[in-house]
Amino acid sequence: MATSKAAYAAEQAIGHDGSTITQQDVSDYTKTGDPSSTMKALVWLAKNKVEVQDVPRPRILEDGDVILKVTGSTVCGSDLHLLHGSVVQLKKGDILGHEFCGIVDEVGSGVKKVQKGKRYVASFQIACGDCFFCKQKLSSQCEKTNSNTTERAMYGGQTAGMFGYSHFVGGFAGGQAEYVRVPLGDVNLLEIPEDIPDEKALYLSDVLPTAYNCAKDTAVYEGDQVAIFGAGPIGQMAGQFAVGLGASKIIFVDTEPRLSIVKDKWPSQHSDKIQTIDFKELSFGVTNKETVVSKLKEMCGGRGPDVALECAAGEYAKGWLHWLEIQTGAETDTSEILNEMIEGVRNFGRCGVTGIYVGYTNHFNIGSMMQRGVRLIGNGQAPVHLYWEKLLDQIKTGELDPLQMVSHRFSIEDIDKVYYAFEKKEDGMQKVFVETKFSLPACQGCPKLTRL
């Protein structure tokens, strides 16, 4: 699936005004960076190796560009797929990070709404604002900001360009850095109100819209029993959004320490709605032993839950066969969780897939899905633009508190170490806030700075 360097350099996308948007070749700053000024940024070097380095600061490339001084970023579970090399078309020197907020430092001559000196949160996807999908605020499927031909051939379509997530989605430098270039800033930046701290606004970039889309797009109805596979930050918040949509029961399927973290943070007014399954305490289909599927049936009246939400990813094999097939390239993703969802839900139940799946899987139980009328729904990359204003309003009113999932605060200088600690789930790490030299003082309720 490799694409040559020359092909990357040649790839461009079409802007909302018909002009071209330069898709930044993040590892070649002779063209896209300012070598006279440097910044700290996290770069991908090789499989399982990332490092904080001093690199050239980005500069304005297009009239619609905005240069943001980053005041907050984070590490997402999907960033670990980059660390592991599971996502194709990473290049040595790529700057990572798709969730960030900051203060505007520079604006291009064509920027009309975004103002220098104000605070904004960026959408993790880059949208043009006027294509078929963008007009419906389905920003993750923008038709003009990612011209990668490999993705189009592999998927039969394309997604929007995304920050810090490989050349497969455009090769745009990410926000785990002190500065970042935001193409089409008027479209892809949301102003942060003065009374909302960065530590709450940051997560409008991805995790909050992704969690909400998981529950909303799959469709959770009043009285539904919902199983959530993966109790990380997205699963945690998807559970809370599912309750808001009327769910009567939430069952988290994961293992420790995440199950205890979610239970400890779960709102007390909904304590009667949460249950858990530790999959490591169950067998993987051995005769006469409990499995995740049998446990779900038992906990939901014998039929199984109405809805299952996948918030984990296809990278992590449970059994040796899938592990071997992934290692040898016979598949890119395991079907084990998908099969547990399909077999676990009731007949005509709904299964939504939000965790990252890159390519192809084997041993998929299509028979159960077809025969029992199970709906399998690919939630896609969440269309941030569709939800972020609604979710910002919920933060303003106090209905939504993103700090409930934030366990740690770190410095950009330590973010490479954060990746490795996050991978090992050390110290009960859930969602983190990463500060830079431009960050404002920590808000009330945010964890204190930890140095690694």
Beta strands, then each sheet from edge to edge (+ up, - down):
strand 1: 12-14
strand 2: 20-22
strand 3: 33-46
strand 4: 49-58
strand 5: 66-73
strand 6: 94-95
strand 7: 100-107
strand 8: 119-122
strand 9: 125-126
strand 10: 161-162
strand 11: 179-182
strand 12: 189-191
strand 13: 225-229
strand 14: 249-254
strand 15: 274-278
strand 16: 307-310
strand 17: 350-353
strand 18: 375-378
strand 19: 406-411
strand 20: 431-435
sheet 1: 1+ 2-
sheet 2: 4+ 3- 6+
sheet 3: 11+ 5- 7+ 8- 12+
sheet 4: 9+ 10-
sheet 5: 15+ 14+ 13+ 16+ 17+ 18+
sheet 6: 19+ 20+
end
